[in-house]
Amino acid sequence: MQLFTIIWTLVCAAIIIGYPIYLFNKSSSPSENERGHSGPLPCNTVELLSFDITHQLPGWSFSIDVPQITEEVLYNNPILFYLESEDSCLKLPFNNGTLGYTANVYKNVGKVYVTFKSLSDGVSNFYIPAWHLSKLKILIIKSRDKRIYGDWGAKPNKSHIHKGLIKAGVNINDYQDILGYFSNIAAIDFKGHFIAPMPKKREQKIKVSSLPSQDQKLCSTA
């Protein structure tokens, strides 16, 4: 009987001491979970980069180093590309019926490739004259606003975003038009205007004594 009384006393003491500790830990857990998930909110920006490509032409293709296209950006953020010519700035890919070429863009981590093919067969390389193109504009969408984030890779007749832009009277292919639309939804984060260096093979042919650096040069930030 005395043994039972001792055991019962110990059980009651454990409950009296342990229960307040349990309640305290339970009440503190939600706040710790909230702190664990309360990271920075997703930014609402569209990053803008501009590259001078005049040193890359004439030619049927060119490549540019773009360190802003990280692996995370490549797989999680829509990226739009626009080529600026003498009188317009059009979204890649596109067909130029006047000169007879098609322009396509390919992206990878830290790299962008643009190629030009003849419209007549879609296979032959088309050499773009130096005077025809001047800049490559890149828009990295880091906004989660449903009006500009999502299915840019889909065909226009199947894309909700493209249909929304058309309904809003926005020309998808026109850089100024799309940039103006974006600026009303997200902050435009201009990263600067860069000069794409001349390809190595072409530099060797020219045999210039003082060769420019292969790193992209920041020309301006405004």
N, C-alpha and C positions, 0 to 999 in steps of 0.2 A: 504493500500500500504506500509506504513511504517512497519507494522507487518510482511509482506511478506519479505521485505528487511532484517529485523532483523533475521528471520528464515534462509533465504538463506545465510546470513553472518555466522551464527553459523554452518551451514552444511559445508560450505567451510572451516572454521577454523578446524572443526573436521577431515575433509579429509586431510588437510595439515599437521596436527599434528599426526594423527593416521597412515597414510600410511607409513611413514618412520619406525615407530615402528613395523608395520606388516612385512615390508621387513627385518628388523633386526632379528626378531624372526624366520622368515622363513629360513633365511640363517644360523642361529645357530642350528636349529633342526637337520639337517643331521649329524653334528659333534657330537652332544649329542648322537644320535642313534648309531653312529659308536663306541663311547666310551662305550656305554652300551653293545655292542656285541663283543668288542675286549677283550675277556677273554684269559686265557692262551691256547695255542694251544694244541690239544690232544697229549699226550706223545707217543713216538714210542719205547716202551720197551716190553720186555718179562720178567716177574718176575719169578725167579727161587727159589724154596724152597726145601730143602732136610731134610728128617726125618729118624732118626735111629729107626727102628722098632724091633730090636732084643729083647727088653724087652717085646714086645707084643706077642711073640711066645714062645712055640707052642700054636696053637689055630686055630679055623675055621673062626675067624673074628677079626677085631680090628677097633678102632676108634681113630681119632687124632683131637685135637683142632687146627684149622687153622684160626686165627683171620683175616688174609689177605683176606679171602673170605667173603667180606662184601655183603650186599644185592645188592648193585649196581653192584659189580663184578659178583655175581651169575647170574644176569639177563642180563648183558650186555657184558661180556667178555668170550670168549672160554677158557676152562681150560682143560689141558691135564695131565694125571697121568701115571707114569711109576714105575713099581716094579723092583728093582734090585735083581738079584739072584747071585749065585756063578760065573756064566760065561756070563750073559747077563742082559740087562735092557729093559723090554718089556712094551709096552703101554697097559694100562687097558681099557676095559676088554680083557682077552685072555684065551686060553685053553692050558693047559700043558698036552700034550699027554703022556709024559714020566712017570710022577708021577700020572697022571689020575685025574686032578682037573681043575675046571674053576674058574677064579678070576674075580670078578665084583666090581665096585666102585660106590658109591652114595655120592652126595655132598649136603650140606645144608649151611645156613649162619653160618660161623665159625666152621664148622664140616665136616669131611670126614670119610666115612665108607667103609671098604673093607671086602668082604665076599668070602669064598672059599667053593665050592660045588663039589661033586663027578661027574666026567664025565659020569659015568655009568648010572646015572638016573637024574642028574641035580638038585636033591633035597636034598640028604643026605649031611650033613656037612662033610667037609674034613679037617682034622687037619694037618696043615702045620708044619713040624719039624723046630726047632729053627735054624738049620744050613742052611736051604734052602734059606731064604730071608733075606735081610739086610737093605734095604732103600726103602723109597717111595719118588719119585721125583715129584714135582708139577710145572707145567708151566702155568702161568696166562698171556694170550695174551692181551696186552694193546696197540698193534699197530693196526692202521687202514689200513695198507698195504693189498691190496686185495689178495696178495699171501699167507697170513697166517691168515687173519681175516675172520670169516664167518661161513661156514656150516660144522664145525667139527662133529656135531652130526648126520649128514646125513650118509647114507650108502656109502661106498667107491665107488661103481659103479654109484652112483648118485651125489656124491660130486664134485664140481668144484675144491676145494682145493686139495682133494685126487688125482684127476686126474692130477692136475698140479704138485704135488709132484712126482708121478710116472713118469711123462714125464721128470722131472728134475733128475730122477735117485735116488730119496730119499726114503729110507725105512721108512715108517710111524711108524712101530712098534719098530724101533731101536732108543733108546734115544740119543745116540751120533750122529747118522746121522741127526736126526731132529734138535738137538741143534746146530749143525754146520750150517745147512741151515738157521735157525732163526738168527744166529749171523751175517749173511751176509745181513740181511734185517733190523733188529732192534737191539737196545742195550739190552744185557742180564743183568738184574738187579738182582744179586745174593743176596737174603735176609738172607742167612745163613743156617747152618746145625744144626738141632735141634734133641734132644733126646726125643723121645716119652716116657712118663712115663709108668711104669708097671700098668696094670689095678688094681683097688682097691680090687676086690675079690681075685685075685691072691696074693696080698700083705698080705691079712689077713691070707691066708692059710700058707704062709711062716713064719709068725710071726717074722719078723725082728724087732729088738728093735728101730732102728732109721730109720723111713720110709722116702723115698725121697718125695719131693714136687710134687704135681699133676700138677703144672704149667710146660709148656714145657720149657726145658733148652736150651739155645743157646750154641752149642758146638764150632762152628767156623764160621767165615764169609769169609773164603777164601779157 
